[in-house]
């Protein structure tokens, strides 16, 4: 990636904020930190400018040393060196004031802003670890002392700079507590602990501690739209697979001869239309080509934002490419709309949604020799969605011209291409408590 010019912000002298990153961003591999320029070492916890008088630019704080202390806004960070063995926490020799340790000591003198990335345990991560960017700190004190193992260690007190967004690691811990005991953590503000009343596989809470608005409670909760019987054209033929689907089966061929999802249920590439195995197929529910039809996998929450609008966030980390939820409401064909005269309806036209699915899996911006796949034309969707009286959690997702989610048309239980379901997938790794957004096709508001 470095040779291809894809390693961003490679200048180690970059101090402070890194363009394109946000506090709370999550990463599953140390290499990702290197590629973005957040932290330049795959193993060392201190990154620094070595030329001239050294200064530190970032640290990865994972509690790997027994003398580390994490108080959130204040960190007591143990310097580098003195441990024997890859996973050892205890000191076996004394530390020296050189390399990264010297850089942190010099940064204390000059008040240098230091990026802090926390490493946390995470079962959902491929590496079982997640690295969270928690913002900028300054070293305010540097001292040497005898550590818990009886050897000299350097300890650096870092204090978080005021005025920044809430730490991402704090948001992750809050989300975990909310999943265990929502009312105990936030006794005031919940309008419902599950607005779906058990219809969804995961509860969908409604939270408002901003004003008295309770509009979500006034609508019928509709998990999936209901298609008329004529939509299911006769003659649909599913796969005859007896276990999981394999290359060459009917459904895989409908998806261009390749699987739409990986073994973990992540969408591999955006397409005009994804065909999932359905009612006419012989494969079991565990088939890798049955993803969106299984419903929610993450615990979502509808909440009232500080700007006084409804929005959606997740209590779980959502991995890039994972299914989030379906966009649901009452369906109207064009003829029905003419009869209804669109009286008071709140309509969503699927045909007007931007083709953000084209960006998912498109490597043309990073590989000069990449050939974009050629897809058949996008089917014209034969219905509108009215969300006035019936809707689901997706209908509260915010609009952004640079969203973190996108809509993918999916056929599940029939083969009528004019009536796909609108399935929402994550466009990036989304940390807990971050607002979910879609591009509805109009300017930012």
C-alpha positions, 0 to 999 in steps of 0.5 A: 500500500505504501508503494502504491501511494495509499499510505496517507499522512506518512509524514511522521511530523504530523502533530495533532488532528489527522484529516479524515478521522473523527474521535470515536473512529474504530479500527480492528487492525494496527495496520489501519492506524498506520495507513491513516497516519494515526499511529505509525508503528505496528507494535511500539506504543509510542510514535515520535519524530526522531529527527533533532529533538524528539517529540511524540505524536501518538500513543496506543494505550492498551494497558499492557504494562502493569504500572499503567493507570487509565482514568479516562480524561487522565492517563498514567502511561508507562514508558517503553522497554523493560519487559521480556517476552511478547505478552509480558506485563511485568518489568524485568529490567529498568527503563531508560530515558531514550527513544519514545520515552525521551520523546514523551518527556520532550513533548511534556516540555513543549506542550505537544498535542498527542493522539491517543488510541485506546486498545480494548477487548472486542469479541466482534473484532476479527482480532478480538481487539478494537482500537478507538481514537479518543482524541488529543492529550498533553503530557503534563508530568513526567517522572521516574519511579520504582514500579510494581516489579521493583524496577525503574519505570518512566510514567507520563501523566497525560490529560485530555484537551478540553472541548473535544467530543466524548471519548469513543472508548467511553461511548463503547463502555456506555453502550455495553452498560445500556444493553445490560441495564438501560433504566439503571444507567439512564432512569429518565428519558426512555419512552419505550424499551422496545417500540417493536414490541417483540416484532424485531429480533433485537429490542428497539428503544426510544429515548428522548431527554431533550423535549416532550416529543413522542411521535415514534409511539404514534405510528404502527411499527412495521418490520417489513413492507407487505407486498400484494399477492400479484407481486409473486410472479409464478414460475419462480425457481430457487436453488436445489442445494441441500446444505449451504449454497455453492458456486454454480447454484441458481442463486449464485448465478443470479448474483453474477456467478459470485456470492453476495456475502462472505461467511460472516454475512458481510456484503462483498460488493454493491449490485443493482440487485442482490438475490437471496435464497428464499421460499423456493430454495432447498437450502437451510436457514443457515445458508450464507445467502440468507442475510437480510431476511434474518432481521436485526443483528444489532441493538438499535435505538431511536433517539432525540438529538440535541438539534431536536430531530429524531435519529438512530444509533446502535449499541453495538459496533457495526462492521463495514458491509454488515446488514443494519436493517430494512427500510419499511413502510406502507407500499403504494403503486403509482395507480393507488397514489393517483386515487389517494391524491397523495393526501398527507402521505409522507412518500419515499421514492426508491428510484430517487435514492442515490446509487451509493451501492456502486461505491461499495467494493469499488476499488477504482479510486485506489487501483489504477488497473481496476476494471469496474464491473458491468452491471445490468441496468437498475430495475425500475421500482414499481412502488412508493413507501409511505411512512406517515402511519406505519414505519420502522426504525430505518425511517428515523435515520438521518440524511447525510451527503457522506453517509455511513450506510447505504441502501441495497435492493434485495429480492428475498421471497419472490423474483419480481425485480420491480418489487425489491426490498430496501435493505440497509448496509454499513458503508464503514465501521460504525462505533456504538452511539454514533448516528446512522445516516443515509443519502436520501438524494438532497443537500445536507440540512 
